[in-house]
Amino acid sequence: MSNDNIMQRLLKSYSFFLLLLVLSSCDLEETNINPNDPLDVPVELLLPPALEAATGEMAEDAAVYAGIFSQYFTGVDNQALPVERYLLDESFNMNPLWQDFYNTPLSTFDQIIQQAEAADAPHYVGVAKIMQAFTIGTVTSLWGDVPFSTAFSGSDNLNPGYDQQDDIYVAIQRLLDEGINDLSEAESVFSPGADDVIYNGDLGQWIKAAYAFKARFLMHIIKQRPEAASLALEAIEQAFLSSEDDLIFTFGFNEAEQNPWYIYFQNTPYVEVDDYFVDLLDGQEDPRKSQLIKRSFGVNRVGPYLADEFAPIRVISYVEMKFLEAEARLRSGEGDAEASLQDAMREHLLLATTDEITADSIEQFISLHASLSGDFENDLEAIITQKYISQFTHIESWTDYRRTGYPVLPVNADGEHPQNPGGDIPRRFIYPQNERLFNTNFPESNPNLQDRFWWDEE
């Protein structure tokens, strides 16, 4: 990226955050920003920080809590210790997390959609719809039923209703299809360029990303929609062709813009890599260990591949597509699941190891750990377990565990209490206190951590 583009990015982010100083508040009424208010902020200024906010959520508190539940992390002190015991505070943990999703990415993408549609700029509409689908898809995978269809009407509706989760997943696929169509329009009054800090205005790459998200969110609902596997395979065919296509947010354009995991482990010494994950890598003598885990002063932290100062965040990737393809082929009976699994592992080994690893050692590792037996459950466990390793730190691994039961994870001690009856690994987040207190459309039944939402029902 040129120095001019870097300066543009900084100026745009600075302008947007000045705007947030005016808009931000912890009250629900101000969280529900009205996209129709005459804010006079060009979409070119809105897009960069919205992209950064949405992607950054993949390496912040939501990923930490999900990571503790999926045995990536263990909470050892302070605010992480209750989470280790499967206890989420509806105010301290949930209020800021909910606002982080709704205040910036979701409301801003909605604002971009409204403004770009009015300006006859479908290319901006397409990008915003794709990222809105990704963000609300992540939110519903954490909380279940959430406000969406009426969540961005400002003072016209201070109590947005909770959309049912099955309706949200229909809306996700609709948004992605519409985004693909918008990006395919030949004419757009203006189009993303340097302000698109993901793909630098390459609309074809955004279309591939939309198909990748279609596959991810189709596989979320596999318990309720067995046909989702075949539909996901159709989407994967039009998604990423290599890791060069990955949807990545890159850091390092200024000193303040550092990788969130790097910042987290610099400032928050209350979380360590769980022994379960360390032992899993050790058990298969995994050559990625030194890049995935950094051991310092007797403590295991996230390693340089994911948490170097300027390491990028891979939001959705070619590697994930190949793992999804392997699972979808296994479920649909279309064959070649083993080849897809091996492709996924081969690519991740190339990405997450040093140059010292040889092609022969990669193939030897794959032959030992990526051979399927023909038994469905054993093969599904093998696919999801290897995906779990490659998706280290990712929220999707908790989703994979809840929808497949793999990998078979140990349960944390002292996790049984009224918020988590039975003490098993949590199935969801609880809702934030502000929603319970201030939204009159809050669900009548306040779920606990073991209450299963729609796609997780058995």
Secondary structure as the mmCIF struct_conf table of DSSP 4:
data_model
#
loop_
_struct_conf.conf_type_id
_struct_conf.id
_struct_conf.beg_label_comp_id
_struct_conf.beg_label_asym_id
_struct_conf.beg_label_seq_id
_struct_conf.end_label_comp_id
_struct_conf.end_label_asym_id
_struct_conf.end_label_seq_id
HELX_RH_AL_P HELX_RH_AL_P1 ASN A 3 LEU A 23
BEND BEND1 CYS A 26 ASP A 27
HELX_RH_AL_P HELX_RH_AL_P2 LEU A 28 THR A 31
BEND BEND2 ASN A 32 ASN A 32
TURN_TY1_P TURN_TY1_P1 PRO A 35 ASN A 36
BEND BEND3 ASP A 37 ASP A 37
HELX_RH_AL_P HELX_RH_AL_P3 VAL A 43 GLY A 56
HELX_RH_3T_P HELX_RH_3T_P1 GLU A 57 ALA A 59
BEND BEND4 GLU A 60 GLU A 60
HELX_RH_AL_P HELX_RH_AL_P4 ASP A 61 PHE A 69
TURN_TY1_P TURN_TY1_P2 SER A 70 GLN A 71
BEND BEND5 TYR A 72 TYR A 72
STRN STRN1 PHE A 73 GLY A 75
BEND BEND6 ASP A 77 ASP A 77
TURN_TY1_P TURN_TY1_P3 ASN A 78 GLN A 79
HELX_RH_AL_P HELX_RH_AL_P5 ALA A 80 GLU A 84
TURN_TY1_P TURN_TY1_P4 ARG A 85 TYR A 86
TURN_TY1_P TURN_TY1_P5 GLU A 90 ASN A 93
HELX_RH_AL_P HELX_RH_AL_P6 MET A 94 PHE A 101
HELX_RH_PI_P HELX_RH_PI_P1 TYR A 102 LEU A 106
HELX_RH_AL_P HELX_RH_AL_P7 SER A 107 ALA A 118
TURN_TY1_P TURN_TY1_P6 ALA A 119 ASP A 120
HELX_RH_AL_P HELX_RH_AL_P8 PRO A 122 TRP A 143
BEND BEND7 GLY A 144 ASP A 145
STRN STRN2 VAL A 146 PRO A 147
TURN_TY1_P TURN_TY1_P7 SER A 149 PHE A 152
HELX_RH_3T_P HELX_RH_3T_P2 GLY A 154 ASP A 156
BEND BEND8 LEU A 158 ASN A 159
STRN STRN3 TYR A 162 ASP A 163
HELX_RH_AL_P HELX_RH_AL_P9 GLN A 165 LEU A 183
TURN_TY1_P TURN_TY1_P8 SER A 184 SER A 184
BEND BEND9 ALA A 186 ALA A 186
BEND BEND10 VAL A 189 PHE A 190
BEND BEND11 GLY A 193 GLY A 193
TURN_TY1_P TURN_TY1_P9 ALA A 194 ASP A 195
TURN_TY1_P TURN_TY1_P10 VAL A 197 GLY A 201
HELX_RH_AL_P HELX_RH_AL_P10 LEU A 203 HIS A 220
TURN_TY1_P TURN_TY1_P11 ILE A 221 GLN A 224
TURN_TY1_P TURN_TY1_P12 PRO A 226 GLU A 227
HELX_RH_AL_P HELX_RH_AL_P11 ALA A 228 ILE A 236
TURN_TY1_P TURN_TY1_P13 GLU A 237 GLN A 238
BEND BEND12 ALA A 239 ALA A 239
BEND BEND13 LEU A 241 SER A 242
HELX_RH_3T_P HELX_RH_3T_P3 SER A 243 ASP A 245
STRN STRN4 LEU A 247 PHE A 249
BEND BEND14 PHE A 253 ASN A 254
TURN_TY1_P TURN_TY1_P14 GLU A 255 ALA A 256
HELX_RH_AL_P HELX_RH_AL_P12 PRO A 260 ASN A 267
TURN_TY1_P TURN_TY1_P15 PRO A 269 TYR A 270
STRN STRN5 VAL A 271 VAL A 273
HELX_RH_AL_P HELX_RH_AL_P13 ASP A 275 GLY A 283
TURN_TY1_P TURN_TY1_P16 GLN A 284 GLU A 285
TURN_TY1_P TURN_TY1_P17 PRO A 287 ARG A 288
HELX_RH_AL_P HELX_RH_AL_P14 LYS A 289 LEU A 292
STRN STRN6 ILE A 293 SER A 296
TURN_TY1_P TURN_TY1_P18 PHE A 297 GLY A 298
STRN STRN7 VAL A 299 VAL A 302
HELX_RH_AL_P HELX_RH_AL_P15 PRO A 304 ALA A 307
BEND BEND15 ASP A 308 ASP A 308
TURN_TY1_P TURN_TY1_P19 GLU A 309 PHE A 310
HELX_LH_PP_P HELX_LH_PP_P1 ALA A 311 PRO A 312
STRN STRN8 ILE A 313 ILE A 316
HELX_RH_AL_P HELX_RH_AL_P16 TYR A 318 SER A 332
TURN_TY1_P TURN_TY1_P20 GLY A 333 GLY A 333
BEND BEND16 GLY A 335 GLY A 335
HELX_RH_AL_P HELX_RH_AL_P17 ALA A 337 LEU A 351
BEND BEND17 ALA A 352 THR A 353
TURN_TY1_P TURN_TY1_P21 ASP A 355 GLU A 356
HELX_RH_AL_P HELX_RH_AL_P18 ALA A 359 HIS A 369
BEND BEND18 ALA A 370 ALA A 370
BEND BEND19 GLY A 374 GLY A 374
HELX_RH_AL_P HELX_RH_AL_P19 PHE A 376 SER A 390
TURN_TY1_P TURN_TY1_P22 GLN A 391 THR A 393
TURN_TY1_P TURN_TY1_P23 ILE A 395 ILE A 395
HELX_RH_AL_P HELX_RH_AL_P20 GLU A 396 THR A 404
BEND BEND20 PRO A 407 PRO A 407
HELX_LH_PP_P HELX_LH_PP_P2 LEU A 409 ASN A 412
TURN_TY1_P TURN_TY1_P24 ALA A 413 ASP A 414
STRN STRN9 HIS A 417 HIS A 417
TURN_TY1_P TURN_TY1_P25 PRO A 418 GLN A 419
STRN STRN10 ASN A 420 ASN A 420
TURN_TY1_P TURN_TY1_P26 PRO A 421 GLY A 422
HELX_LH_PP_P HELX_LH_PP_P3 ASP A 424 PRO A 426
BEND BEND21 ARG A 427 ARG A 428
HELX_LH_PP_P HELX_LH_PP_P4 PHE A 429 PRO A 432
HELX_RH_AL_P HELX_RH_AL_P21 GLN A 433 PHE A 438
TURN_TY1_P TURN_TY1_P27 THR A 440 ASN A 441
BEND BEND22 PHE A 442 PHE A 442
BEND BEND23 GLU A 444 SER A 445
TURN_TY1_P TURN_TY1_P28 LEU A 449 GLN A 450
HELX_RH_3T_P HELX_RH_3T_P4 TRP A 454 ASP A 456
#
